Amino acid sequence: MATLGDPCGYALHCDEYELTMSQSFLANGQTGTAAFEMSVRTLPVDRGYLIAAGLATAAEYLRGLRFDETQLRWLASSGVYSPAFLEHLRGLRFSGDLDGIPEGTPVGACTPLLRVTAPRIEATIVESALLAVVNHQTLIATKAARIVDAARGRPVWDFSLRRVHGPDAAVGVARAAYIAGCAGTATVVAGQRLGIPTTGTMAHHYVIAFGPDGEERAFAQFLRDWPDRAVLLVDTWDTVHGTERAIAAARATGVPLTGVRLDSGDLAGLARAVRVRLDAAGMQHTRIVASNELDEHRIAELLADGAPIDAFGVGTMLGTSADAPALGGVFKLVAQEETPGGPLQPVMKFSSGKRTDPGVHQVFRRTQGDIVGLVDEELPGRRLLMPVIRGGEAVGQEEALDQLRRRCLEERAALPEAVRRLRDPQPWTVRRSPGLEALRRNLGGADAELAGGTAA
Amino acid sequence: MATLGDPCGYALHCDEYELTMSQSFLANGQTGTAAFEMSVRTLPVDRGYLIAAGLATAAEYLRGLRFDETQLRWLASSGVYSPAFLEHLRGLRFSGDLDGIPEGTPVGACTPLLRVTAPRIEATIVESALLAVVNHQTLIATKAARIVDAARGRPVWDFSLRRVHGPDAAVGVARAAYIAGCAGTATVVAGQRLGIPTTGTMAHHYVIAFGPDGEERAFAQFLRDWPDRAVLLVDTWDTVHGTERAIAAARATGVPLTGVRLDSGDLAGLARAVRVRLDAAGMQHTRIVASNELDEHRIAELLADGAPIDAFGVGTMLGTSADAPALGGVFKLVAQEETPGGPLQPVMKFSSGKRTDPGVHQVFRRTQGDIVGLVDEELPGRRLLMPVIRGGEAVGQEEALDQLRRRCLEERAALPEAVRRLRDPQPWTVRRSPGLEALRRNLGGADAELAGGTAA
């Protein structure tokens, strides 16, 4: 399970043209194998790389794909579709192949993140749901990686549920953020469904529930009720006074103060003032957690300013990737059978500014950049695209989230510093192989450069 | 049904602190009634108003709220929660009240969009899911209203599924976009679940499936297969040649050409060239549909430039509200019982930059702006907050989406031009009533202004 509560429920999460084109393909016998690849043409602002994420969710969706009777009845009632097509949908399962770059891997622009090779109708119907999954999780993992980097080893927690694009988006956000190195999430369902570590502190209304003079009583109560996990929110009335009351409550109850959270005001100045008071009270082990409209730049500033903050809760900016809130991943036909059962023939489109790279690709990773080549080329470098589904069945064991997270931290650490810069980074270099360049020339489209590199 | 496929499945779409605080409230008998209101402190960039949306989805969530055995078992297995609290959760249903501003209504900053008045634990647990729903749909409805306005009567279709924040977000996007005046969506499941009109054209890969010389055959095939709804995508190879082939295919098949879609290049120039060819072919009724990274500014430019475009398909910018991708709505305690069964007493918090307006509010609409007053004040103006749920039960009939859409178009038309401007609009004026100002002074917090207006 990789986020979709009920993947069988996602068959109609498609664009209408995927159904109308499919009915036309069926009627005309255009049911041979086609290969589609997903890639992102340009890196979002200030991104030198992307973190690939969402592949396991995509695989879960493909393997669960089926149209149930309720959906088929509704399609029939619309009066749009033919009985033969609806019958085809009733029996439709994903019978093809999925290849993808393992989640957590940093990648550049114009790089195939995944490939679906399947009967044309299957590949057509899954386009939009696959893109929505992988665009979203890759977007958030990329943002989270930047925030985690800025925190320089301090834990970053996902606090974004209330600001994400509908409650369901929170699960994908928590998953992507964890893969990218976040410590966990406040979103409970991500703990239940995915086993991601969850956390929580306290809201202002808890303190207010004890009345205008009740802050110390609120703190004492919460410490007694949650002796192992009470992080007290100290800024409901005044941060420094709140800290003094938290210290007093810890002394009165005899419960060690795990942490305090600051959620407003001048976080650096307040953190220093709070640290002084905690240390003076002998509470050197009490952690200071900061939240409130944080992102990678704000965190970097706070730490550059010497703010003694031990952990960060990040909401809106993480959960929506607010400075770059959409990833423009596309899913493009790269090869198709010309005769039934024949070999896949490379294809490309020529729309202005949207030319595609023809053929079935492999990505070869080298120390200084990637080469996008043809799958049958023998090139130096580690091959990034790996089989995930073959003939509708999962290949091997699904990797644990912790494994993806480790990969992400390790491979990110290996990137050049200039690629990881938070502002104006150098894009991770991606070049085409000589074989791919030759194929583009043969098909008449050799005049475009890949982002981040010149043609090899 | 207002978007959540299975609202009962959303009990754990909460932040962990909502559960830990609730267990503490239960243990300490703090189970009296509390009132929380949701509002947005500041309008996003370039917005003079928001379009309230998501209320019916929020009500659906509240009325379906329950913890099922799987969820309770998982909570128990975490070892965090007490048996008494888990037993409380097993019986928990939403038994309180919901009031809200009808969906489709334009509102300003610092305006209560909804209020939950309920036993404290119920009101605590629902915070984040409610916010995620209403923040998201209000965000998207607001963006969609701007795009629809820019299109000056031409239909705008939601094409955003592939770029939204996970597949589920697409349903809320389609709903909010429709309320705000979009003609419909390409997302099929929004048609199934919500009855929103759906549409579709054709993808580049349909054309490529017919081979490099197959564009005219592709068009003829699609016209024969979909004689009533074929909008042909003409830019796979070259837009003008593609249009000539679409004309030829329509003549060859005898099927009238419903429309053509342009998805790349200089849309204004190409639309003019395409219009000339269509008109010369006697196809004055063939519509030109444009798509490709459109938003309200681009659409306004195209129309100012005289581009003969008849309809717009808008994806990324609509589906993520890309220039302002998050709404900072908060859910704040405004009043609580001090004695069991006693009257609700107003409360406020004082956190730096985050002071709240105390008390239970009503919003009074007047021609030139809104007054936020106390619910028992008698003030001139139309009362905007209406009962939605009373004692856990729906009040009256849920309004049809078309009714919300009509309201949105009518009430938007009544706003001053300066408030609707696409750039640097004047914020819709919101003032506090004398009663609310007096209450703030009494509680010690009279020094803040509401956005968009001075205190009355």
Chai-1 contact restraints between the chains, C-beta under 6 A:
chainA,res_idxA,chainB,res_idxB,connection_type,confidence,min_distance_angstrom,max_distance_angstrom,comment,restraint_id
A,Y10,B,P167,contact,1.0,0.0,6.0,A-B,restraint_1
A,L12,B,V188,contact,1.0,0.0,6.0,A-B,restraint_2
A,L12,B,V189,contact,1.0,0.0,6.0,A-B,restraint_3
A,L12,B,Q192,contact,1.0,0.0,6.0,A-B,restraint_4
A,H13,B,P167,contact,1.0,0.0,6.0,A-B,restraint_5
A,H13,B,V189,contact,1.0,0.0,6.0,A-B,restraint_6
A,C14,B,V188,contact,1.0,0.0,6.0,A-B,restraint_7
A,D15,B,L161,contact,1.0,0.0,6.0,A-B,restraint_8
A,D15,B,A186,contact,1.0,0.0,6.0,A-B,restraint_9
A,E16,B,A186,contact,1.0,0.0,6.0,A-B,restraint_10
A,E16,B,V188,contact,1.0,0.0,6.0,A-B,restraint_11
A,E16,B,T198,contact,1.0,0.0,6.0,A-B,restraint_12
A,E16,B,G200,contact,1.0,0.0,6.0,A-B,restraint_13
A,Y17,B,G200,contact,1.0,0.0,6.0,A-B,restraint_14
A,Y17,B,T201,contact,1.0,0.0,6.0,A-B,restraint_15
A,Y17,B,M202,contact,1.0,0.0,6.0,A-B,restraint_16
A,Y17,B,A203,contact,1.0,0.0,6.0,A-B,restraint_17
A,T20,B,G200,contact,1.0,0.0,6.0,A-B,restraint_18
A,T20,B,W226,contact,1.0,0.0,6.0,A-B,restraint_19
A,M21,B,Y206,contact,1.0,0.0,6.0,A-B,restraint_20
A,S24,B,F222,contact,1.0,0.0,6.0,A-B,restraint_21
A,S24,B,D225,contact,1.0,0.0,6.0,A-B,restraint_22
A,A27,B,D225,contact,1.0,0.0,6.0,A-B,restraint_23
A,Q30,B,A209,contact,1.0,0.0,6.0,A-B,restraint_24
A,W74,B,Q192,contact,1.0,0.0,6.0,A-B,restraint_25
A,S128,B,L161,contact,1.0,0.0,6.0,A-B,restraint_26
A,S128,B,R162,contact,1.0,0.0,6.0,A-B,restraint_27
A,A129,B,P167,contact,1.0,0.0,6.0,A-B,restraint_28
A,L131,B,R162,contact,1.0,0.0,6.0,A-B,restraint_29
A,A132,B,L161,contact,1.0,0.0,6.0,A-B,restraint_30
A,A132,B,R162,contact,1.0,0.0,6.0,A-B,restraint_31
A,A132,B,V164,contact,1.0,0.0,6.0,A-B,restraint_32
A,A132,B,G166,contact,1.0,0.0,6.0,A-B,restraint_33
A,A132,B,P167,contact,1.0,0.0,6.0,A-B,restraint_34
A,N135,B,R163,contact,1.0,0.0,6.0,A-B,restraint_35
A,H136,B,H165,contact,1.0,0.0,6.0,A-B,restraint_36
A,H136,B,G166,contact,1.0,0.0,6.0,A-B,restraint_37
A,L161,B,D15,contact,1.0,0.0,6.0,A-B,restraint_38
A,L161,B,S128,contact,1.0,0.0,6.0,A-B,restraint_39
A,L161,B,A132,contact,1.0,0.0,6.0,A-B,restraint_40
A,R162,B,S128,contact,1.0,0.0,6.0,A-B,restraint_41
A,R162,B,L131,contact,1.0,0.0,6.0,A-B,restraint_42
A,R162,B,A132,contact,1.0,0.0,6.0,A-B,restraint_43
A,R163,B,N135,contact,1.0,0.0,6.0,A-B,restraint_44
A,R163,B,A326,contact,1.0,0.0,6.0,A-B,restraint_45
A,V164,B,A132,contact,1.0,0.0,6.0,A-B,restraint_46
A,H165,B,H136,contact,1.0,0.0,6.0,A-B,restraint_47
A,H165,B,H165,contact,1.0,0.0,6.0,A-B,restraint_48
A,H165,B,A169,contact,1.0,0.0,6.0,A-B,restraint_49
A,G166,B,A132,contact,1.0,0.0,6.0,A-B,restraint_50
A,G166,B,H136,contact,1.0,0.0,6.0,A-B,restraint_51
A,G166,B,A169,contact,1.0,0.0,6.0,A-B,restraint_52
A,G166,B,G172,contact,1.0,0.0,6.0,A-B,restraint_53
A,P167,B,Y10,contact,1.0,0.0,6.0,A-B,restraint_54
A,P167,B,H13,contact,1.0,0.0,6.0,A-B,restraint_55
A,P167,B,A129,contact,1.0,0.0,6.0,A-B,restraint_56
A,P167,B,A132,contact,1.0,0.0,6.0,A-B,restraint_57
A,D168,B,D168,contact,1.0,0.0,6.0,A-B,restraint_58
A,A169,B,H165,contact,1.0,0.0,6.0,A-B,restraint_59
A,A169,B,G166,contact,1.0,0.0,6.0,A-B,restraint_60
A,A169,B,A169,contact,1.0,0.0,6.0,A-B,restraint_61
A,G172,B,G166,contact,1.0,0.0,6.0,A-B,restraint_62
A,A186,B,D15,contact,1.0,0.0,6.0,A-B,restraint_63
A,A186,B,E16,contact,1.0,0.0,6.0,A-B,restraint_64
A,V188,B,L12,contact,1.0,0.0,6.0,A-B,restraint_65
A,V188,B,C14,contact,1.0,0.0,6.0,A-B,restraint_66
A,V188,B,E16,contact,1.0,0.0,6.0,A-B,restraint_67
A,V189,B,L12,contact,1.0,0.0,6.0,A-B,restraint_68
A,V189,B,H13,contact,1.0,0.0,6.0,A-B,restraint_69
A,Q192,B,L12,contact,1.0,0.0,6.0,A-B,restraint_70
A,Q192,B,W74,contact,1.0,0.0,6.0,A-B,restraint_71
A,T198,B,E16,contact,1.0,0.0,6.0,A-B,restraint_72
A,G200,B,E16,contact,1.0,0.0,6.0,A-B,restraint_73
A,G200,B,Y17,contact,1.0,0.0,6.0,A-B,restraint_74
A,G200,B,T20,contact,1.0,0.0,6.0,A-B,restraint_75
A,T201,B,Y17,contact,1.0,0.0,6.0,A-B,restraint_76
A,M202,B,Y17,contact,1.0,0.0,6.0,A-B,restraint_77
A,A203,B,Y17,contact,1.0,0.0,6.0,A-B,restraint_78
A,H204,B,K349,contact,1.0,0.0,6.0,A-B,restraint_79
A,H205,B,L333,contact,1.0,0.0,6.0,A-B,restraint_80
A,Y206,B,M21,contact,1.0,0.0,6.0,A-B,restraint_81
A,I208,B,L333,contact,1.0,0.0,6.0,A-B,restraint_82
A,I208,B,V347,contact,1.0,0.0,6.0,A-B,restraint_83
A,A209,B,Q30,contact,1.0,0.0,6.0,A-B,restraint_84
A,F222,B,S24,contact,1.0,0.0,6.0,A-B,restraint_85
A,D225,B,S24,contact,1.0,0.0,6.0,A-B,restraint_86
A,D225,B,A27,contact,1.0,0.0,6.0,A-B,restraint_87
A,W226,B,T20,contact,1.0,0.0,6.0,A-B,restraint_88
A,D235,B,S351,contact,1.0,0.0,6.0,A-B,restraint_89
A,T236,B,K349,contact,1.0,0.0,6.0,A-B,restraint_90
A,W237,B,F350,contact,1.0,0.0,6.0,A-B,restraint_91
A,S264,B,S351,contact,1.0,0.0,6.0,A-B,restraint_92
A,S264,B,S352,contact,1.0,0.0,6.0,A-B,restraint_93
A,S264,B,G353,contact,1.0,0.0,6.0,A-B,restraint_94
A,S264,B,K354,contact,1.0,0.0,6.0,A-B,restraint_95
A,G265,B,S352,contact,1.0,0.0,6.0,A-B,restraint_96
A,T316,B,A326,contact,1.0,0.0,6.0,A-B,restraint_97
A,T320,B,P325,contact,1.0,0.0,6.0,A-B,restraint_98
A,T320,B,A326,contact,1.0,0.0,6.0,A-B,restraint_99
A,A322,B,P325,contact,1.0,0.0,6.0,A-B,restraint_100
A,A322,B,A326,contact,1.0,0.0,6.0,A-B,restraint_101
A,P325,B,T320,contact,1.0,0.0,6.0,A-B,restraint_102
A,P325,B,A322,contact,1.0,0.0,6.0,A-B,restraint_103
A,P325,B,P325,contact,1.0,0.0,6.0,A-B,restraint_104
A,A326,B,R163,contact,1.0,0.0,6.0,A-B,restraint_105
A,A326,B,T316,contact,1.0,0.0,6.0,A-B,restraint_106
A,A326,B,T320,contact,1.0,0.0,6.0,A-B,restraint_107
A,A326,B,A322,contact,1.0,0.0,6.0,A-B,restraint_108
A,L333,B,H205,contact,1.0,0.0,6.0,A-B,restraint_109
A,L333,B,I208,contact,1.0,0.0,6.0,A-B,restraint_110
A,V347,B,I208,contact,1.0,0.0,6.0,A-B,restraint_111
A,K349,B,H204,contact,1.0,0.0,6.0,A-B,restraint_112
A,K349,B,T236,contact,1.0,0.0,6.0,A-B,restraint_113
A,F350,B,W237,contact,1.0,0.0,6.0,A-B,restraint_114
A,S351,B,D235,contact,1.0,0.0,6.0,A-B,restraint_115
A,S351,B,S264,contact,1.0,0.0,6.0,A-B,restraint_116
A,S352,B,S264,contact,1.0,0.0,6.0,A-B,restraint_117
A,S352,B,G265,contact,1.0,0.0,6.0,A-B,restraint_118
A,G353,B,S264,contact,1.0,0.0,6.0,A-B,restraint_119
A,K354,B,S264,contact,1.0,0.0,6.0,A-B,restraint_120
